[in-house]
Amino acid sequence: MRYKLDITKDHCPMTYVKTKLELEKLSSGDILEVILKKGEPLENVPRTAEEQGNKIIEIKHLQDDIHIVVIEKG
Amino acid sequence: MNFTEEQIYRYSRNIILKEVGGKGQEKLLNSKVLVVGAGELGSPLLLYLAAAGVGTLGIIDSDVVDLSNLQRQVIHFTDDLTRYKVESAAEKISRINADVNVIPYKVRLDSSNIEGIIKDYDFIIDGTDNFPTKFLINDACVMHGKSFSHARILRFDGQTFTHVPGSMCYRCIFKEPPPKDAVPTCSEAGILGAVAGVIGSIQAVETLKYLIGTGDLLTNRLLTFNALKGSFREVKLNKNKNCPLCGVNPTITELTDYEQPACDLK
């Protein structure tokens, strides 16, 4: 299954906390697309998600400072 | 569980930990912990458990706040003097975190009431300052299969261990309370307040680990701390087959109210 989460309005630590809470609801192998801003969220969310056992499939630039991080739940 | 936006933010530093997460936080919010004593050990650990979002905290204490308590019992303030400790503690907890439901017990724990109280709780914390209650808590918890945290502090020393069903209990190490003349009286005893903070905080950590279900508990290990030396020591202690309570041939099958020392330490 593929899910989406928009954290463009959030700031650290809520950016990763919300990503993590969303990932917890998913099953292993599910995909979560996280829409976030460059800077702190783009630097930290994929790194922490990976550290906590998930896989980063892709990071895409959407528009302006908005990016999409595609995470596969571990 | 659906957290509110405020809860996600409040508990963000818990949730972000791999070992805790939203699931661990949910466990904490649904947990019931009984704290015996709102004094030197109860003060720091109640503050941390409340801040962490342990949903229900039962607090037992029959005393009122005395001026000489304030040197170490950090949940009570100068304007709380003569208030019941359970009321003073409950007020501070409500100001830290309204998610926490406090159940106050203005009673002295004894063999007639302990079983009825502990049965409703997931984990029990011994924050008392006297041997009779320590043995009572140990015995009742072992008999009823309850997990608990033990601690004792005096002067610059502290000790703590955690019991879960089947692990070493207090009676495995100490068969019975020491004779009365071996226990320091009021004038002999002192305690550096921050030592209570160290040991009480370890009890809080153990409680949170137990409730979340992560890490290695201080079971079958007695952790001792000496503030003057600045050192911790870990004594490995297995369940004692000759323990009068949980050994092969137990001789203690009912609860005992040992006599209180002549003068209660304030």
Interface residues (C-beta under 8 A of the other chain):
Chain A: P13 M14 Y16 V17 K18 K20 L21 E24 T48 E51 Q52 G53
Chain B: F3 I8 Y9 S12 R13 I15 I16 K18 G21 G22 K23
